């Protein structure tokens, strides 16, 4: 027996404006740098979501540091929600949390490079 979704439920979802959050694209280190280099006139913003101490120990060139639990601060630094945002941390856990929050805030071009060491090792411009 086929189950049908009542028309009223569909209408309610459409009327309410419910949308699914945009998920970050988890990218390999090579894809991270290809995406970064593909837009030289308006390069993506690289955001290191580790702690300030981790950031001070080493970070990607041009990266800004916004710890994952303060990621809402990005809205004042970069209000353009269509600008590509490249995220990374130590393992991918914190950058995943940050990307979920940014998606809720309306950012639409999110790329999760996950691991600082792998991104640093793969960086083409040295």
C-alpha positions in Angstrom: 0.0 0.0 0.0 1.4 3.4 -1.0 1.7 6.1 1.6 0.8 9.6 0.6 1.9 12.8 2.1 -1.2 14.8 2.8 -1.4 18.0 0.6 -2.0 20.1 3.7 1.4 19.0 5.1 3.2 19.9 1.9 1.4 23.2 1.8 2.4 23.9 5.4 6.1 23.1 4.7 6.1 25.3 1.6 4.2 28.1 3.3 6.5 28.1 6.4 9.6 28.6 4.3 11.4 25.7 5.9 14.7 25.0 4.2 17.5 22.6 4.8 20.8 24.0 5.9 23.6 24.0 3.4 26.2 21.5 4.3 29.9 22.3 3.8 31.6 20.4 1.2 34.4 18.4 2.8 37.3 18.7 0.4 40.7 17.1 0.1 43.8 19.2 0.6 44.3 19.4 -3.2 40.6 20.5 -3.7 40.9 23.0 -1.0 43.8 24.8 -2.7 42.3 24.4 -6.2 39.1 26.1 -4.9 41.1 28.8 -3.3 43.2 29.6 -6.4 40.2 29.4 -8.7 39.0 32.9 -7.6 42.0 35.2 -7.7 40.0 38.4 -7.9 37.9 37.6 -4.9 39.7 34.8 -3.0 37.7 32.8 -0.4 38.2 33.7 3.2 40.3 31.1 5.1 39.1 30.6 8.7 41.1 28.7 11.2 38.6 27.6 13.9 41.2 26.3 16.4 42.1 28.0 19.6 44.3 31.2 19.6 47.2 29.2 21.0 47.0 26.6 18.2 46.7 29.4 15.7 49.8 31.1 17.1 51.8 27.8 16.8 51.1 27.8 13.1 48.4 28.5 10.6 47.8 28.9 6.8 48.9 32.1 5.2 46.1 34.6 5.1 43.9 32.7 7.5 42.0 34.5 10.2 41.4 32.9 13.6 37.9 32.6 14.9 37.5 29.7 17.4 34.7 27.4 16.4 32.6 28.4 19.5 32.8 32.1 18.5 32.1 31.5 14.8 29.1 33.9 14.8 31.7 36.7 14.9 32.2 36.1 11.2 28.9 37.9 10.5 30.5 41.2 11.5 33.8 40.5 9.7 32.3 39.1 6.5 28.6 39.9 6.1 28.5 38.6 2.5 27.0 35.2 2.9 27.8 34.3 -0.7 31.5 34.7 -0.3 33.3 31.3 -0.2 34.5 30.4 3.3 37.3 27.8 3.7 37.3 26.2 7.2 39.9 24.1 8.9 40.9 22.9 12.4 43.0 20.0 13.7 40.9 17.0 12.7 37.7 18.3 11.1 35.4 18.1 14.2 35.5 21.8 15.1 35.4 22.9 11.5 32.3 20.7 11.0 30.6 22.4 14.0 31.6 25.8 12.7 30.3 25.0 9.2 26.9 23.9 10.6 26.6 27.2 12.5 27.5 29.2 9.4 25.0 27.3 7.3 22.3 28.2 9.9 23.4 31.9 9.5 22.9 31.7 5.7 26.4 31.2 4.4 26.1 29.2 1.2 29.6 28.5 0.0 31.3 26.5 2.7 34.3 24.3 2.2 35.7 22.2 5.0 39.4 21.3 4.6 39.4 19.6 8.0 43.1 19.1 8.8 45.7 21.9 9.2 48.7 19.7 8.8 47.4 18.1 5.6 46.5 21.5 4.2 49.9 23.0 5.1 51.7 20.0 3.5 49.7 20.3 0.3 49.9 24.1 0.0 51.1 24.8 -3.6 52.4 28.3 -3.0 55.5 28.2 -0.8 
